Amino acid sequence: MSTFSIFLVLITIVCFLLVVVIMVQNPKGGGLSSSIGGSQMLGGVQKTTDFLDKSTWTLATILIALILLSSLSFTGSLSDTDSKIIEKTEAPATTPTTPAAPAAPATK
């Protein structure tokens, strides 16, 4: 398994976790924090909001870092050293041939 494939799997996992954390939040201040009845669970409502906010920023930062690192490790078939376009345009130049001189008319 190549390094790029490992980064791809990690990026997919982080994206899934980021979607889950964002979906748990409610933009109107509800979400998971409003569904918890007492302050005994997860350290209270304020702690839940702080945890979700910090985990969103942490996962977003990890996602950006993984994307940048994966672009550094990418060595695909279209890299600059193996370009097929450059090979096609660098065909050896052929020398143009001059047309043969027309034959002189036959005399009697």
C-alpha positions as CSV (number, residue, x, y, z in Angstrom):
1,M,0.0,0.0,0.0
2,S,1.5,3.3,-1.0
3,T,1.8,6.4,1.2
4,F,-0.8,8.2,-0.9
5,S,-3.3,5.4,-0.2
6,I,-2.7,5.6,3.5
7,F,-3.3,9.3,3.4
8,L,-6.4,8.8,1.4
9,V,-7.8,6.3,4.0
10,L,-7.0,8.7,6.9
11,I,-8.6,11.7,5.0
12,T,-11.7,9.6,4.5
13,I,-11.9,8.7,8.2
14,V,-11.4,12.3,9.3
15,C,-14.0,13.5,6.9
16,F,-16.5,11.0,8.3
17,L,-15.8,12.0,11.9
18,L,-16.0,15.7,10.9
19,V,-19.4,15.1,9.4
20,V,-20.6,13.3,12.5
21,V,-19.4,16.1,14.8
22,I,-21.0,18.8,12.7
23,M,-24.3,16.9,12.4
24,V,-24.5,16.5,16.2
25,Q,-24.3,20.3,16.7
26,N,-27.4,22.4,16.2
27,P,-26.9,25.9,14.8
28,K,-29.6,27.3,17.1
29,G,-27.8,26.3,20.3
30,G,-29.6,23.0,20.7
31,G,-28.1,19.8,19.3
32,L,-26.6,17.3,21.7
33,S,-26.3,19.8,24.5
34,S,-30.1,20.3,24.6
35,S,-30.9,16.6,24.6
36,I,-28.9,15.9,27.7
37,G,-31.1,16.1,30.7
38,G,-28.7,16.8,33.5
39,S,-25.4,18.2,34.2
40,Q,-23.9,14.8,35.2
41,M,-23.5,13.6,31.6
42,L,-20.4,14.6,29.7
43,G,-19.6,17.3,32.2
44,G,-22.7,19.4,31.6
45,V,-24.1,21.4,28.7
46,Q,-21.3,24.0,28.5
47,K,-18.7,21.3,28.5
48,T,-20.5,19.5,25.7
49,T,-20.6,22.6,23.5
50,D,-16.9,23.3,24.2
51,F,-16.0,19.7,23.4
52,L,-17.9,19.8,20.1
53,D,-16.4,23.1,19.1
54,K,-12.9,22.0,19.9
55,S,-13.3,18.7,18.2
56,T,-14.6,20.4,15.0
57,W,-11.6,22.7,14.8
58,T,-9.2,19.9,15.6
59,L,-10.6,17.6,13.0
60,A,-10.6,20.5,10.4
61,T,-7.0,21.2,11.2
62,I,-6.0,17.5,10.9
63,L,-7.9,17.3,7.6
64,I,-6.0,20.2,6.1
65,A,-2.7,18.9,7.3
66,L,-3.4,15.4,5.8
67,I,-4.4,16.9,2.5
68,L,-1.2,18.9,2.4
69,L,1.0,15.9,3.4
70,S,-0.8,13.7,0.8
71,S,-0.1,16.2,-2.0
72,L,3.6,16.1,-1.0
73,S,3.6,12.3,-1.1
74,F,1.8,12.0,-4.4
75,T,3.8,10.4,-7.2
76,G,1.3,9.5,-9.8
77,S,1.7,8.4,-13.4
78,L,1.3,12.0,-14.5
79,S,4.3,13.4,-12.7
80,D,6.6,15.9,-14.5
81,T,9.4,13.3,-15.0
82,D,7.1,10.8,-16.8
83,S,5.0,13.2,-18.9
84,K,3.8,11.5,-22.1
85,I,3.1,14.9,-23.7
86,I,6.7,15.9,-23.5
87,E,7.8,12.6,-25.0
88,K,5.4,13.1,-28.0
89,T,6.6,16.6,-28.8
90,E,10.3,15.8,-28.6
91,A,10.2,13.6,-31.7
92,P,13.5,13.7,-33.6
93,A,13.5,16.3,-36.3
94,T,13.7,14.9,-39.9
95,T,15.6,16.7,-42.6
96,P,13.3,17.9,-45.3
97,T,13.9,16.3,-48.7
98,T,14.1,18.5,-51.8
99,P,12.0,17.4,-54.7
100,A,13.9,15.8,-57.6
101,A,14.6,18.1,-60.5
102,P,12.1,17.6,-63.4
103,A,13.4,15.5,-66.2
104,A,14.6,17.3,-69.3
105,P,12.3,16.8,-72.3
106,A,13.5,14.1,-74.7
107,T,14.9,15.5,-77.9
108,K,14.9,13.7,-81.3
